[in-house]
């Protein structure tokens, strides 16, 4: 399963907007990483490098965060893989 990075960017933006005193240089990465329970550097790399893929630990933490905050985890799964799987089944 691949991560829908666009949806994760929206979550990052929402986190930044809800932070009372955001730091200029953190741009919300640190706050969202803290909420997810992952290193900020991993979150930054995942979002900013096209070749980076989310691992099982990250996806598990994201799923737990979604469950705790009543978000739909399915929104964070990339449509590309779902489409490729459907084509492969035919």
Secondary structure as UniProt FT lines:
FT   HELIX           5..18
FT   TURN            20..21
FT   TURN            24..28
FT   HELIX           29..36
FT   HELIX           40..48
FT   TURN            50..51
FT   HELIX           56..68
FT   TURN            69..70
FT   HELIX           73..76
FT   HELIX           79..89
//
